[in-house]
Every structure is written in structure tokens, then in C-alpha cells.
Amino acid sequence: MSDGQPCWLCGRPLGHRVEWHHPVPRSQGGRETVPLHAICHRTLHASLDNKALAAFGDDRAALVRDGAIARFLRWIANKPPDFHAPTHRAGPDRRV
């Protein structure tokens, strides 16, 4: 767990499994990490490539306005902290 910190992406309380995400990918020079649910982490990487993630950087407000991320956040909003489901890559409009 992450000492009462919420998930950086969805804002829900973190469950037993916490993953650490680089808002600016390491391949793009990022060093800072933020706590995420596994499903939130998988969704970020399934929806956006490293170049797009680097463009958002640590600007969470801009990231949550992205179409695919915004849809995911509406869907996940009322799920329990340890909820997990398979994550599928976005379709042809995936930002690569």
C-alpha cells in the first residue's frame, strides 16, 4: 500500500497492489514516480505510447481530458480499490 495516498490517475484509494509509474517515461528522461492501481497503469500504457506520455508529463489535468483516459476514468470511478480486469489496447486511434 501507499500510506493513504490515492491513485495518481483515478484518485480512488489504493488497494493492496500498488504500481509505480513514471509520468515522463524513463526513456524520455523521467525520474519521478507516482502510485497507481495496476489497472490504471495498464490502461495508460495501452492507450498512450511513451512519446504521448512524455508530452503530458506530470500534467494529470490534461491527461484525464484525453478521450480514452476520460472514458476509462468514468468506468472505473465506482470500482473497489482492488478491482482488476483485463486491459486491451486501444483501437486504430491509439496515440502512437
N, C-alpha and C positions, 0 to 999 in steps of 0.2 A: 504494500500500500504506500501511498504518498503523503503521509502526515496530514490528512484532511484537505489537501489540495484537490480542486476539481480538475476534471479533464480539460486540457487547454483548448481542445476543439469544440466539444459539445457542452461543456460546463456542468455535466452531471457529476455526482460524486464518483470517485474512482472505486473500483472493486478490488478483488484480491490480486488480479493480474494487471500490472502497470507496465506499459512500454514507454520508452523514451525516444522522442522524435526530435530531429534537427530541423527547425523551421526553415533554415537555409541549409540545404544538404551539404554534407561534408565535402562532397565532390565539387561544390561551388564555394568552398571556403568557410562553411558554417561550423561553429563550435558550440553554441548554446543548445541546450536540450530542454524539452518540455514534456510533462507527463500526459499520456493518452491512454484511453482504453484500447485494447487490441483491435477491436472492430473499427474504431476511429482511425487508428494508424493505418490499417489495411486499406480503408476507403480513401485516405489521402493519396497513397501510392498507387492505387488502382485508377484514380481519377485524374491525377496530375503527374507529369514527369518531373524530373529534377530541375529542369530549366524553368518550368512554370512555378514550382515550389519556391525556387530562388527568387523569382520575380515578386511573389507575395511576401517572402521573407517572414518576419515576425509580425506582419500586419494581419492579425487574426480577423479584424473587422472587414477587411477587403476579401479575405479568404472565404469567410462564411457567406458572402454575397455571390460567390461563384455558383452557377446553376446546379451542377451535380452535387456540390458540397451542401448547398442550401436545402436541396431535396432530401439528402441523407439526414441532415440535422432535424428536419421536420419529422422524419420517420423514426429516428432514434430517441427523440425527446422524452418519451414516457417509458422507455425500457429500463429495467433494473440495471444497476451498475455492472453486474457480471454477465449481462446478456451478450451472446455472441451468435453470429450466423455467418454462413459462407459469404465471402465478398467476391463480386465479379467485376472484371474490368469494364470500364465504360465502353460504350459503342464507338462508332466511327468519329464522333465528335470529341473523343478524348483529346485533351490538350497535350500533344506531344511535340 
